[in-house]
Amino acid sequence: MPTTPWLYVDPTDFDLASIDTSSRRGPDGEKMDRERAEQLHDENIEALKALQYQMWAEGKHRLLVVLQALDTGGKDGAIRKTFGPLNPQGVKTQAFKRPTAKELSHDFLWRIHEHTPAKGQIQVFNRSHYEDVLVVRVHNIVPEERWRRRYEHIRHFEKLLADEGTMVLKVMLHISKDEQKERLQARLDDPSRHWKFDPGDLKERARWQDYQAAFQEALTETSRPHAPWYVIPADRKWFRNYALSTIVRGTLESVSMRWPEPAEGLHDIVIE
């Protein structure tokens, strides 16, 4: 996995509260402006188009991208800006909402596993199995003893995916409480965005500190070298997009991909 300022691997030394959600420093420490970040993002997208095409053709590697954030954190926008330009044949997105009655009748990973990527595919999770140690914890949906055991289940699940050849890339889009307030207000102020406003978001906002604590522990308990967490400062949408595309590009460039061997005799073929 690539090393960036947003990479979190060490479970013994991490403090979510210390991360500046408005930071705009790039991998080399450069303080980015919007024009520069958008230029680099565009370059990343062009590179990702080629990488994804080769990945799809080779049919060997798999990439799972897990996106988590608080309400208004920007998951939809990040997916649209980073994965939208890619070939839809090789990219799938799965949004995990409140579990259905059927899903609740199974273990919490049952509904997740069937959506993991096949060979040659990029699969993006918009929310994920981490809801079962975030929302479930904050709202006391199951006893603490039960959701705490899920950290171990998640670690084993992601190790299974990694051992079977899936690159697991987990990203938290980290915004400030003030930025969330502005984004919620923007939804109220724009009639075309009223459909995105849920009064229940205000109840979730009131649990801000509970969610911060839940994210802190979830990241600490489940970040591993084979399935690391990245925390992206996401107050600036343009910086968020640049950072995410940089991480995904670096991840795909970190593996060796080769074009499939052509059929024999191609050089002798003449198209009449």
N, C-alpha and C positions, 0 to 999 in steps of 0.2 A: 504494500500500500504506500502511496506517496506521502511524504512528510510536508506539512503545511503549518502555518500558524494556527490553523483551526483544528488540528488533529489532537484528539484526546485518546491516550492509550493507557496511561499509568493510573490504575485504580487507587493508588496510595497517595496521590498528590493532585487533587482536582477540587476546584471551588467554583461552582457555576456562578455564584454571586459576584465573583471578581472579574468576570468577562464583560468587557465593554461592548454593549449591543450596538453601539454606533461606530465601532472601530472600522477603519477603511484601509488597513495595512495589508499589503499583498504578501506573497510567500517570501520575498527577499527583504521585507521590512519597508518597502516603498509605500508611501502614503498616497493612495489612489484618489484621483478625481473621477467624476462621472464619465467624462469623455474617454479617458484612458481605460477605465474598467469596461465600458461598453465595447471599445475596440478589441480588447483582449477576449471578452466574452464571445464576440463574433468569430474571432480566430479559433477559439475553443470549439465552437459549434461546427465550423468547417472541418476541424480535425476529428470531432466526434462522428460526423457523418461518414468519413472514410473508415474510422475504426469500427464503427457499428456494422458497416457493410462487410468488412473483412471478417468480423466476428460471426455474422450471420452466414457468410459463405463457408467458413471453416467448420461451423457447427460443433465446436469443442467446448468453448468457455461459456459461463453463465454469470450474469451480474444481477444481484438483488440490491436495490436501493430502498432503504427504509427512511421515510421522512416523517418526523414528529415535530410538533410545535403547539403552542397554545393557540386559542382562537385568534384569528386574524394574523397568524404568524407568517402566512404567505406560501403555504404548501402548493395550492392550486397554481399560483403565478409562477412559482419556481419550476413546477412540472411543465407548464406551458412554454416557458422561455428556454428551458434546457433540453427537454425531451420532445417537445412539439415539433421542432424542425427535422427530427430524425425519421427514418423509414418506419411507418407504423407496423409493417410486417414483423419487425424485430423488436418492437417495444410495446409493452403492455403496462397498463396502470390499473391498480386495484384499490378502491377506497373501502375501508373497513368502518362501517357505521355501527350503531347499537346492534348487538347480536340478536338474531331471531330466536324464536322458541326452539326451533330445531337445532340451531347452533349451540344454544345453552344446554341442550341435552347431552352434548359431547364435552370432551375436555377442551380447554381454551385454545389449544393449538390446532384443533381439528379443522377449523375453517380457514386457517392460515396456510397449511402445508400444501394444499392443492393448487395454490396460486404462486408457488415458488417457480423460478424460471426454468425453462427447458434449455437444452444445449443451443447455443447461438442467440439466446434471447437476453434482453434487458427487461427486468420486471421492477416496477416502481410501486411501492406501497405508500398510499396516502393514509396515514395512521397505520397501525399494525397490531401485532401481538403485544406491543408495549402498553396499549390501552389497559391491559389486564393487570398492570402494576402501576398505572397512573390514575386514570379515572376510577377504577375499581378501588384503589387505595383511598383516594381523596373522599369518595362518597361512601366508604365503608360498606361496599356491596357484598364483600365476602370477608370472613374473619382475617385478622392480620396474619395469623399463623399460616393460612392458606395462600395469601398473595405473596408472602415472603418466600415460600417454597418455589414460587414461579420463577424467581431469579435463576435458580439452578436449572429448572426445566428449559428456560430460554437459552442459557449457556450451552446446554447439551444439544438443543435443537439447532442452534447456529453452528456448533462444532460439526454436527452431522452434515449440514449443508456444505460447509467449507471442505470437509473431508471428501465429499462426493464431487467437488470441483466447482462449487458456487462461490464467487466472490461476494462477500457480504459487506455492504457499505451503509453505515447508519449515520443519519444527519439530523441534528436538532437545529431548527431555525429559531434563533434566540432573539426575542424582541423585549423591549422595556415595557413597563406598565404604562408609561406616558405615551409611548408609540401605539400601544393597543387602544388606549383611549381615543387617540386621533383617528385611528382606522375605524373604530366603532362609530364615532361621530360622523365620519365621512359617509358611512352607509346610511345613516339617518338623514343626512343632508341631501342625498342624491336619490330621487324617486326610482331611478332605474336600478338601484342597488338595494332597495328595500327588501327584496326577496332574500338577500343574503343576511339580513339582520334577524337574529333570533333573541327574543327577550331573555331566554335562558342563558345567553352569553353573559349577561350581567351577573347572574348568580354564580357562574363559573369564575368571573372576574373577581368576585368577592372572596374567592378561595385562592387568590394569587400566591400567597406564601405557602399554602399547602401544596400547590402544584410545583413550586420551585423546589421544595424539599423532596417531592416525589421524583422529579427529574434528576436531582442531584444524586439520589441513591440509586435510581435505575441505571444511570450512566456509569456510576462507580461499580455497581455489581456486575455489569454485563459488557463493559468494554474490554476486549481482548485483541491481541495482535491479528488473529484471523477474522475478527468481526469488530473493528474499532468504531468508536463514536467520533464524529466530527461535530463541533459546535460552531455554527456560522453566525457572526453578528449580522442580524437581519433587519435592523431599523431602516436601513437604506436598501430599497428593493434592487436597485442597479448593482449594488455591491453584493447582495445575496446571490443574484444570478451569476455574476462573475465568479464568486467563490465556489458555488456548486458546480458550475461547468468546469472549473479548474480541477476540482477534486475528482469528478467523474473521468475527465480526460486523463489525469495522472494515473488513475486506477487501471484504465484500459491499456495505457501505454506501459504499465508495469508488467504485463504478461506478454509472453512470446506468442504471436499469432502468425500463421503462415497461410498463404492461399492454397486451396486444394490442388492436388496434382492434376494437370490437364489430361484429357484422353490422349492415347498414343496416336501419332501420325497427324497431328493438327497442322504441322508445318508443311505437309504435303498436299493439304486440301486447297483446291482452287474453286472459288465460287464463280460459276459461269453466269 
